[in-house]
Amino acid sequence: MQKRLLQWYEKNGRHELPWRNTTNIYHIYLSEIMLQQTQVNRVRDEYYPQFLAKFPTLKTLADAQESEVLAAWSGLGYYSRARNLHKTAKLCENELPKSYEELLKLPGIGSYTASAICAFGYHQNLPVLDTNIKRVIKRLFALINPSEKELTRQAVKVLNDKEPRAHNLALMDLGSLVCLPKNPKCQECPLTSECQGKEEPELYTQTKKTKYETMELFYGVCVKDDKITLVKTEGSMYKGMLSLPCVDPLEDDFLVSFKHAYTKYRLSVHLYRLDEAPKDAIWLSLEELESAPISSLVTKALTALNLKKLP
């Protein structure tokens, strides 16, 4: 089974991904953090190369200001990832630890990320359990709602001790390309003869539906001398980022509304004309906004306002 899996991976795996063609532990670590909540193509084509161009080493990241890191992360969302990445760089500016246990002590590094760094970066004999691999394991052993402990036990059972890195990457790609959540391509799977769940594959991928919270947000837009006002965010949603100032809505000053999704929130955002800027306002030109730590919500607001140039 292991041999067939690796043969399939050699022919069909995503070998072109840049973080799979490097031995740089920092680059591998960065990719794992980015990929947690972002599609592979966006990470590969945009954020990963841009971030490394600005912070090519763990040391350069450690020496940067948090605002610079957040600005480079703008658009990726889940900004606690960027803050934890920066904190970890300050703690390990020369090299990340090599043990799973030591990695777990670092900000923002959980069980999956620690095992991924150990297996993909340090070639250690550990199973890696991302969403795709978990799905493969569930179906392979016909597990319904298994615990993390049970998933790990079964993953260890099939782990290729001689080639753990390739084995984990192969399972990851198998889940991404073949063992799909819906309509899996079982006829293309190299593990189909051993798969205990192939007769009812969707039975092992049932998940609880996410409950979303709806919120209404009201922001003010103050423009003067080709600049727009932003304020530093203190709340949990976009902590440390720059945002439009919150206002009490007045219908006479209404400009535009739009919808926005952020983690578990479904937001209705309303923008209003603001004549006076808050005392703590930061004035930025459109050119300065390009390198400022702003969220995708603010970017969407600027697009909704059609501010190609500030009046």
N, C-alpha and C positions, 0 to 999 in steps of 0.2 A: 504494500500500500504506500509506504514512504517513497519507494522508488518511482511508482507511477505518479505520485503527487509532484515529485521534483522534475520528472520528465515533462509533465504538463506545464509546470511553472517555467521551465527553460524555454518552452515554445510559446507560451501565452502570457507570461508575467509582464508586469509593467516595469521593465528594466530601465526605461528611459527617465524615470523620475530622478531628479538630481541628487536628492538625499540618499538614494540607494547606490549612488556612484561616488561616494566619498567616505573617507575614514575619519573625517573631522567630527568629533563627538559633539561639539557645540552646534554644528550645522544639523546633525541628526536630531539633537534635542530640540532645536528651534522648530524643525519641521513637525515633530510630534506635538508640540504645543499648538502650532498653527492649525494642524489638521484635526484637532479635537472638535471644533465647531464650524469648520469651513470646508467647502468642496475642494477636492484635490486639484482640479484645473485652475481655480482661482489662486490657490497657494502656489502652485508650480509657476504659473505665468505672470503673476503680479507680486504678491506680498513677500514670498520667500526671496526672490532675487533682489527686490527693492530694499528689504530690511537688511540683507547681508551687504548690500552696497554701502549702506549707511553705517552698519555695525558689523564689520567683517570678523571680529573676534569677540570672545567673552570679555576680554579686557576693555575693548572699546565700548562695549555695552555697559560694563560696570562704571566706566568713567563718564557716561552720558547723564544728562539731567532727565528726570522722569518725564518732564513735558516733551522732550525730544523723542523719547521712546513711545509715548502715547501718540504723538503726531505721526510717527512711522507706522503705528498700528491702526490709524484712523481707517474706518471702513470694515475692519475685521470683526468688530463687536466683542462682547465678553472681555471688557478691558482689564478685568482682574488678571487675565492671563499675561498681559503686557507688564503689569505692575509686579507680578510674581516672577516673571522672567528677569526683570531688572533687579529685584531683590536677590535672586539666586546668583546672578552674575556678580553682584557685590560680595557675596559670601564665598564664591568660588571663581575668582577672576582669572585664575590660571588654568584650572582643569576641574571638570566635574568628578565626583567620587566614582569609584569603580564597583562599589558594592550596592546591592539592591536596598539593604537596610539603611545605608548612609544617604542614598538618593531620596528615600522617603522622608527624611528629615528636612528637606529643602522646600521652600515656599512653592506651592502650586504643583508639586510632583506627587502624584498618587501612585497606586499600585500599577496601573497600566503603563504610565509614562516611565516609571522606574524599570519595569521589566522590558519595555521597548528599548530603552537606552542600553541596558545590559545585553540584550540579545542582538540588536542591530548594530550597536556601536562597539561593544566589547566582546561580541561573539560568545556570550555566556550561555550555558545550557539551561535556559528558562523558557517556559511557555509564555506567549504574549496573547492577551485576551481582549481584543477590541470587539466592536459590535459585529463585524463580519465573521471573525473567527468563532465567536460565541455561537452564532447562528449555525455554522458548519458543525461544531461540536454537538450542539443540541440535536440536530437532525441525524448526525452520524450515530449517536447513541440513543436516539429517541427519548430525549429528556424534556419533560414538561415542567416549566417553571423551576429549574434547578437552582440551587444556591451557588454563590461564587465558589465556595469550597468544592462543591461537586463538579462544577465546570473545570476548575483548576486540576482536580484529580484526574478527570478524563483527558484533559489536554496533555498532562504529563504522561499518561499512558501511551499516547500516540506520538509523543515528541521524538524527533530524530536526533539522537544524542551526538551523532557525527556531524550533522549539518543543521544546527538549531536555527541559525539566522535564515537560511534559505527555506527551511521548513515553515517557519512562522510567516515569512513573506508570501510563501506559496498558499498557505491557508487563508491569509488576508485577501489575496487576489482571487482565490477561488470563491470566497464569500462575496466579493465585490462584482465579479464578472459572471459567475455561474450559479452559485447557491444563493440566488436572489430572494428577498423577503416574499415577493409574490411571483408566481410563474417561474420557478427555478428551472434551469436548463439541465435537468438530471441526465439527459442523454449525452451531454458533453462532459460530465463529471468523472474524473479519474477514480473517485472513491465510491462510485455507485454500487459496486458489488458488495461492499461492506456496510453501506448505509442502511441503518435500521429504520429510518424515518422517511424513506423515499416514497412510500405509498400515500402518506398524508403529510407532505412537507410543510404545509401552512399551519398544521396543528402545533408545530414547535416554534412558531414565530409570533404567537399571539402576545400582544403587549397592551398595557393599560393606556387608554386615551389620555393625552395631555389635557389638563384643565388650564385654560387661558384666562387671565384677568384682563378686563377691559378698563381703560383709563382715558380720561380727557386731559390734555395738556394745553395751556394757554401761554404763548410766548409773545414778547414785544419785539418789534423791528424798528431800530433807531439808526438812521443813516445821516451822515453829515460829512462834508468835505471828502467825498469819495471813500468813506470808511464806514464800517458797520460795528455796532457795539456787541460784545460778547462778555459773559461773566464766567468765572470759574465755578464748576459744579461741586457741591459738597455732599449731595445725596448719594445713595448707594447705586443708583442706576448707571450714571456716567461719572463717577467720582474722579476728580482730577482733570476732567476734560473741560473744554470751553463750550459754552452753550449760549443760546439766546436767553435773555432775562425773562423770568416769569412775570406775568401781569394779571391783573383783574380785568376780565373782558368787558369792553364797551363796544356795543354794536356799531356805533358811528365810526369806530376806528378799525373795523374788521377788514382784513386783506384777503386771506385765503385759508382753506383747510385741506388736510391730506391725511391718509392713513399710513401707519408705520407699525412694523412688528419688531419686537425686541424680547428675546428669550421667551418668558412665559406671558409677556404682555402683548395685548393688541391695542394700539394707541390711536386715538383720534386727536390730531394736532391742529390747533387753531392759531393763526398768526394775526397780530394786531399792530397798527401803527403806534409808535411810541415817540412822543415829542421830546421827552427829557431822558437822558441816559442815567442809569443807576450810578451811585457814587463810586462803586467798585468796578465800573465798566472798563473793559479793555477795548480800545479802538483798533480795528484791523482793516487793511485794504484787501481787495480780492486776491492780489498777489501774495500777501502775507497769509491769507487763509489756506493757501495751498500747502504750507508747511506747518500749520497750526494743529494742535491736538483737538480736532473736532470730530464728532460722531457722524455716522451715516444719517442720523436724524437731522442734524444741522445741514448737512450737504443736501438732503432732500428738501429742506425748508428753503434753501437758497435757490434750488432748481424750481420749486413751486412759485417763488417770487420772481423768477426769470431775471435774476440779477446778473446779466452778462457784464454789465458795468454798473457801478454804483452811481445813482443820481447825485 
